[in-house]
């Protein structure tokens, strides 16, 4: 028994009546289940009721073709979980007992339980993912607004909803795989290609107004980039130019109400939202604050779009407004369309009658806040940066210097080419799309050389 116990957890000698004559265990911890106390008892009396037939079959002298893996039984112990053991029985003519060898299955049982729990959790997650996919797929297909998913590299349609099929005249056909440019007039295709290239590198949506479709109808497009499997693709919304207001109403932006609200006289960046945070109106100071080129790129968006790194703050703010109506001095971090972060103080008031919320966004003056540097008009003036050494961190000073130099070079290239954008891009060694992005970044979209004016 000592020799066999070197390779087994439990070794028993069981007589012809099924009584355990002797028992030896290799792991003393098994005695917590009282295993050594089984000696002198019938083995069938030491197991759970469902394991009794297995013990009887294992000890029967005429049993043939016993399973090679043995019989898995459970020992019952008061106050503890059952002890799972797999036993195999061996008989010999020269041995007056049946040799029963057992292997402890606690670890295997624990691993199996963990595997089952993990599998159940994975199946629950998979079902939740399928349900979420079905919900968003349904919302995409049933939306009254025409939407396209566009392959950013090939500029072909990945998916389209029913509204897009109707708007683009595809009827019951499919738009999948077709080039986006085929749905618009030849004279508009270069403009569309430039917008697609710009949208792929822009943090904010790119809007195209009054573009002619292949059927000769005027449309407006909104293009926004997103990442999918390591590739930058585009989400495109389309609507007839004459029906833009109706489409925005369907999106819930309520532009008619928003435009009726005059925020131009407010001395700080101000917006008005509905109770859910969708922007209805904004003043020009807010557009400057978030670097939004036009009001159309703000109306209808959620105010939390500019607080992505502090999304919980906006949730807390609107929750407080339900109870307090007016909130002042609420601190947060605003991220503009150029991915720049800025500490701000928010004051908000909810109109209890209409449910609308008026929000003021005020920049906080911090000791370590980046100092705004006025853009010089020449390289000579750029020497003024030297006076800021010691007042501004070197990293901030270098970044501002590079931005100023880049802007000066772009202006010089536009001056030399008499505002020929293609020629300026060639001089600067940039693609035309990259130049457009930099023009937009530095606010030079409407730049005119001094000689032209």
C-alpha positions in Angstrom: 0.0 0.0 0.0 2.9 2.4 0.8 4.4 1.7 -2.6 1.1 2.2 -4.5 0.3 5.4 -2.6 3.3 7.0 -4.1 1.4 7.3 -7.4 -2.2 7.5 -6.0 -4.1 9.7 -3.5 -6.1 7.0 -1.8 -5.4 3.2 -1.5 -7.8 0.7 0.1 -8.1 -3.0 0.8 -11.7 -4.0 0.5 -12.9 -7.5 1.6 -15.6 -9.6 -0.1 -18.3 -7.9 2.0 -17.3 -4.4 0.7 -15.8 -3.4 4.1 -12.7 -1.3 4.0 -10.0 -3.3 5.9 -7.2 -0.8 5.5 -6.7 2.6 3.9 -3.8 4.9 3.2 -3.7 8.5 1.9 -0.8 10.3 0.3 -2.1 13.8 1.2 -2.8 14.5 4.9 -5.3 17.3 3.9 -7.7 14.6 2.7 -8.2 13.6 6.3 -10.2 16.9 6.6 -13.0 14.8 4.9 -12.4 12.0 7.5 -11.0 9.6 4.8 -8.9 7.6 7.3 -12.0 7.1 9.4 -13.5 5.0 6.5 -11.6 2.0 7.7 -14.0 -0.7 9.1 -17.0 0.7 7.2 -18.6 -0.4 4.0 -17.3 1.6 1.1 -20.9 2.0 -0.2 -21.8 3.6 3.1 -19.1 6.3 2.7 -20.4 7.7 -0.6 -23.4 9.7 -1.7 -26.5 7.9 -2.6 -26.1 8.3 -6.4 -22.6 6.8 -6.1 -23.7 3.6 -4.4 -24.5 1.7 -7.7 -21.0 2.6 -9.0 -19.3 1.2 -5.9 -21.3 -2.0 -6.1 -20.5 -2.4 -9.8 -16.8 -1.8 -9.2 -16.6 -4.4 -6.4 -18.7 -7.0 -8.0 -16.5 -10.1 -8.8 -18.2 -10.9 -12.1 -18.1 -7.4 -13.5 -16.5 -7.4 -16.9 -15.3 -4.5 -19.1 -14.8 -2.1 -16.2 -14.3 1.5 -17.6 -10.6 2.2 -18.1 -11.0 5.6 -16.4 -12.5 4.1 -13.3 -15.7 5.1 -11.4 -16.2 8.6 -10.3 -17.9 8.8 -6.9 -18.5 11.4 -4.3 -17.8 11.1 -0.5 -20.3 12.9 1.7 -19.0 14.9 4.6 -21.1 17.1 6.9 -20.4 20.8 6.6 -18.2 20.4 3.6 -18.7 20.0 -0.1 -18.6 16.4 -1.4 -15.2 15.0 -2.1 -14.9 13.7 -5.7 -12.7 10.7 -6.3 -12.2 8.4 -9.3 -11.6 4.8 -8.2 -10.4 1.7 -10.0 -10.6 -1.8 -8.6 -8.0 -4.6 -9.1 -8.3 -8.2 -8.1 -5.8 -11.1 -8.1 -6.1 -14.7 -7.1 -3.2 -14.5 -4.6 -4.7 -11.3 -2.9 -7.5 -11.9 -0.4 -8.7 -8.3 -0.9 -9.9 -6.1 -3.7 -7.3 -3.4 -4.2 -9.1 0.0 -4.7 -7.0 2.9 -6.0 -8.4 6.4 -5.9 -7.4 9.8 -7.4 -8.5 13.1 -5.9 -10.6 15.1 -8.4 -11.0 18.3 -6.4 -8.7 20.4 -8.6 -10.1 18.9 -11.8 -13.7 19.6 -10.5 -12.7 23.1 -9.7 -11.2 23.6 -13.1 -14.3 22.2 -14.8 -16.5 24.5 -12.7 -14.5 27.5 -13.7 -14.6 26.4 -17.3 -18.4 26.1 -17.2 -18.7 29.5 -15.5 -16.4 31.1 -18.1 -18.3 29.5 -20.9 -21.6 30.7 -19.5 -20.2 34.2 -19.1 -18.9 34.1 -22.7 -22.3 33.0 -24.0 -24.1 35.7 -22.0 -21.7 38.3 -23.5 -22.2 36.9 -27.0 -26.0 37.1 -26.6 -25.7 40.7 -25.4 -23.5 41.5 -28.3 -25.9 39.9 -30.7 -28.8 41.8 -29.2 -26.9 45.1 -29.3 -26.0 44.5 -32.9 -29.6 43.7 -33.8 -30.8 46.9 -32.1 -28.3 49.2 -33.9 -28.8 47.4 -37.2 -32.6 47.9 -36.8 -32.0 51.6 -35.9 -29.7 52.0 -38.9 -32.1 50.4 -41.4 -35.3 52.1 -40.1 -33.8 55.6 -39.7 -35.6 58.2 -41.8 -32.2 59.9 -42.4 -30.1 58.5 -45.3 -26.9 56.9 -44.0 -24.0 55.2 -45.8 -21.0 53.3 -44.4 -18.0 54.2 -46.7 -14.7 52.3 -47.2 -12.2 55.1 -46.6 -9.5 53.6 -48.9 -11.6 52.4 -51.8 -14.3 55.1 -51.4 -17.0 52.5 -52.0 -20.2 51.8 -50.1 -19.9 49.2 -47.3 -23.5 49.5 -46.2 -26.6 51.7 -46.8 -30.0 52.0 -45.2 -33.4 52.0 -46.9 -33.5 55.9 -46.8 -30.2 56.0 -48.7 -31.6 53.6 -51.3 -34.6 55.8 -51.9 -32.7 59.1 -51.9 -30.0 57.9 -54.3 -32.6 56.2 -56.6 -31.4 52.6 -56.1 -34.9 51.3 -55.5 -34.8 47.7 -54.3 -31.2 47.3 -55.5 -28.1 47.4 -53.5 -25.5 50.1 -53.1 -22.9 47.8 -51.4 -19.6 47.8 -53.3 -20.5 50.7 -55.6 -18.1 53.7 -55.7 -19.5 56.8 -53.9 -18.6 59.1 -56.7 -21.0 57.3 -59.1 -24.0 58.8 -57.3 -23.0 62.4 -58.0 -22.5 64.5 -61.1 -19.1 64.5 -62.9 -18.5 68.1 -62.1 -18.9 67.4 -58.4 -16.7 64.3 -58.1 -13.4 66.2 -57.4 -15.1 68.2 -54.7 -16.5 65.0 -53.2 -13.1 63.3 -53.3 -11.4 66.2 -51.5 -14.1 66.2 -48.8 -13.7 62.4 -48.3 -9.9 62.8 -47.9 -10.4 65.7 -45.5 -12.9 63.9 -43.4 -10.6 60.9 -43.0 -8.1 63.2 -41.2 -10.5 65.5 -39.4 -11.7 65.2 -35.9 -15.0 66.9 -36.6 -17.6 66.2 -39.3 -17.1 67.6 -42.8 -20.2 69.2 -44.3 -20.9 69.6 -48.0 -23.7 71.9 -49.0 -25.6 71.9 -52.4 -23.8 69.1 -54.2 -25.6 67.7 -57.3 -26.4 64.1 -57.4 -26.3 62.0 -60.6 -30.0 62.7 -60.9 -29.4 66.5 -60.8 -30.9 66.9 -57.3 -29.2 69.2 -54.7 -28.1 67.4 -51.6 -26.1 68.1 -48.4 -23.7 65.6 -46.9 -22.1 65.2 -43.5 -19.0 62.9 -43.4 -17.5 61.7 -40.2 -14.5 59.3 -39.9 -14.4 56.2 -37.6 -12.0 53.3 -37.1 -12.9 49.8 -38.0 -10.4 46.9 -37.9 -7.4 49.2 -38.2 -8.9 51.1 -41.2 -10.3 54.6 -41.2 -13.8 54.5 -42.8 -16.6 57.1 -43.1 -20.1 57.5 -41.8 -22.0 59.6 -44.3 -25.4 61.2 -43.8 -27.3 62.6 -46.8 -30.4 64.8 -47.1 -32.0 67.0 -49.8 -30.8 70.6 -49.4 -34.4 71.8 -49.5 -35.3 69.4 -46.7 -32.4 69.9 -44.4 -34.6 71.5 -41.7 -37.0 68.5 -41.8 -34.1 66.1 -41.5 -32.7 67.9 -38.5 -36.1 67.9 -36.9 -36.2 64.1 -37.3 -32.8 64.0 -35.6 -34.3 65.8 -32.7 -32.2 68.9 -32.9 -35.2 71.3 -33.2 -33.3 73.9 -35.2 -36.3 76.2 -35.5 -36.3 76.7 -31.7 -32.5 77.0 -31.6 -32.2 79.7 -34.2 -35.0 81.7 -32.5 -32.8 82.0 -29.4 -30.3 84.9 -29.6 -27.1 84.1 -27.7 -25.0 86.7 -29.6 -25.2 89.2 -26.7 -23.8 86.8 -24.1 -20.2 87.8 -23.3 -19.1 84.2 -22.7 -19.2 80.9 -24.7 -22.9 79.9 -24.5 -25.1 77.1 -25.7 -28.7 75.9 -25.2 -29.5 72.2 -25.1 -32.6 70.2 -24.5 -33.1 68.1 -21.4 -31.0 65.3 -22.9 -28.0 67.5 -23.7 -28.6 67.9 -27.5 -27.5 71.4 -28.6 -30.2 73.7 -30.0 -28.3 77.0 -30.2 -24.8 78.3 -29.7 -23.1 81.7 -30.0 -20.0 82.4 -32.0 -17.8 82.5 -28.9 -18.6 78.8 -28.3 -17.8 78.0 -31.9 -14.4 79.7 -31.4 -13.9 77.9 -28.1 -14.3 74.4 -29.6 -12.8 75.3 -33.0 -16.0 74.5 -34.9 -16.1 76.1 -38.4 -19.8 76.6 -38.6 -23.0 76.4 -36.5 -24.3 73.5 -38.5 -21.4 71.4 -37.0 -22.6 72.1 -33.5 -26.4 72.1 -33.7 -27.8 68.6 -32.9 -24.7 67.3 -31.3 -24.6 66.3 -27.6 -22.8 68.7 -25.3 -20.8 65.7 -24.0 -19.0 65.5 -27.4 -16.6 68.1 -26.1 -16.1 66.5 -22.7 -15.1 63.0 -23.7 -12.3 62.8 -21.1 -14.8 63.9 -18.4 -18.0 62.4 -19.7 -19.2 61.6 -16.1 -19.0 65.4 -15.4 -21.8 66.2 -17.9 -23.9 63.4 -16.5 -23.4 64.7 -13.0 -24.2 68.3 -14.1 -27.5 67.3 -15.7 -28.4 65.2 -12.7 -27.8 68.2 -10.4 -29.9 70.4 -12.6 -32.9 68.2 -12.0 -32.7 69.0 -8.3 -31.0 72.4 -8.1 -32.2 74.1 -11.4 -29.1 76.4 -11.3 -25.5 75.1 -11.0 -22.6 77.5 -10.8 -18.8 77.0 -10.9 -18.9 73.4 -12.1 -15.3 72.4 -13.0 -14.5 70.1 -15.9 -12.2 69.6 -18.9 -13.3 70.6 -22.4 -11.7 68.9 -25.4 -12.0 70.9 -28.6 -12.2 69.7 -32.2 -8.4 69.8 -32.5 -8.1 67.5 -29.5 -6.8 70.3 -27.2 -7.8 70.1 -23.5 -8.7 73.1 -21.4 -9.9 73.5 -17.8 -13.3 75.2 -17.8 -15.9 76.4 -15.3 -19.5 75.7 -16.3 -22.6 77.5 -15.1 -26.0 76.1 -16.1 -29.6 76.8 -15.6 -32.6 74.6 -16.5 -35.9 76.2 -17.6 -38.5 74.3 -15.6 -41.3 75.1 -18.2 -39.5 74.0 -21.4 -36.9 71.7 -20.0 -34.2 73.5 -22.0 -30.8 74.1 -20.4 -28.6 77.3 -20.9 -24.9 76.7 -20.3 -22.0 79.1 -20.0 -18.5 77.7 -20.6 -15.9 79.9 -18.9 -12.1 79.2 -19.2 -10.4 78.7 -15.9 -7.2 80.7 -15.4 -4.7 78.3 -13.9 -1.1 78.8 -12.9 0.1 76.1 -15.2 -2.3 76.9 -18.1 -0.8 77.3 -21.5 -0.3 81.0 -22.3 -1.9 82.1 -25.5 0.7 83.4 -27.9 -0.3 86.0 -30.5 0.6 84.8 -34.0 3.4 87.0 -35.4 3.2 88.0 -39.0 6.9 87.6 -39.7 9.9 85.6 -38.6 11.4 88.7 -37.1 8.5 89.1 -34.8 8.8 85.4 -33.9 12.0 86.5 -32.0 9.5 87.7 -29.3 9.3 84.1 -28.2 12.7 84.5 -26.5 11.0 86.9 -24.0 8.7 84.1 -22.9 11.5 81.7 -21.8 11.0 81.1 -18.1 7.4 82.0 -18.3 6.1 79.2 -20.5 7.2 75.5 -20.4 9.7 74.7 -23.2 7.4 72.0 -24.6 4.5 74.5 -25.0 6.9 77.2 -26.4 8.2 74.8 -29.0 4.7 73.7 -30.0 3.5 77.2 -30.3 6.6 78.2 -32.3 6.1 75.4 -34.8 2.5 76.3 -35.3 3.4 79.9 -35.9 6.2 79.0 -38.4 3.9 76.6 -40.2 1.2 79.3 -40.6 3.8 81.8 -41.9 5.1 79.3 -44.4 1.6 78.5 -45.7 0.7 82.2 -46.0 4.0 82.8 -47.9 3.2 79.9 -50.3 -0.3 81.3 -50.9 1.2 84.7 -51.5 3.7 83.4 -54.0 1.1 81.4 -56.0 -1.5 84.2 -55.8 -3.8 81.9 -53.7 -3.5 78.9 -56.0 -4.0 76.1 -53.5 -2.6 73.3 -55.8 0.5 75.3 -56.5 1.0 76.2 -52.8 0.7 72.5 -51.8 3.4 71.6 -54.4 5.7 74.3 -53.1 5.2 73.1 -49.5 5.6 69.4 -50.5 2.2 68.6 -49.2 -0.8 66.8 -50.8 -3.7 69.0 -51.5 -5.8 67.3 -48.9 -3.1 67.9 -46.2 -2.9 71.5 -47.2 -6.7 71.9 -46.8 -6.5 70.4 -43.3 -3.8 72.8 -42.3 -5.7 75.7 -43.7 -8.6 74.8 -41.7 -6.5 74.3 -38.6 -4.9 77.7 -38.8 -8.1 79.5 -39.9 -6.8 80.3 -43.4 -9.6 78.8 -45.4 -10.7 82.3 -46.5 -7.1 83.7 -46.7 -6.5 86.1 -49.6 -3.0 87.4 -50.5 -2.4 91.1 -50.0 -1.7 91.5 -53.8 -5.1 90.0 -54.6 -7.0 92.4 -52.4 
